[in-house]
Amino acid sequence: MILSDDSHPFQGEEYAVVALTSKQRPVAVEIENSDWQFGAPPGDSYASPWYVFTIKHADIANPQGSITDQKTDEIAKEAASYLGAL
């Protein structure tokens, strides 16, 4: 799941992301149907905020949709807490 926005370096070329999975884990952030602005993978979705990495634009395959800014902010704050930023 892409967390980057226009304020991040290399926007459009490289993105800060967290893993999106269908596996429920106690510390994962559930993405409910109402959190999707459009699209959605089939079944349940969970963001793994402890699994932060970068990805090149050319490596993005099979986009699933877009979630709300509120849910993105929630996941970004969780990721920041794992990085010691909060």
Disulfide bonds with the S-S distance in Angstrom:
none
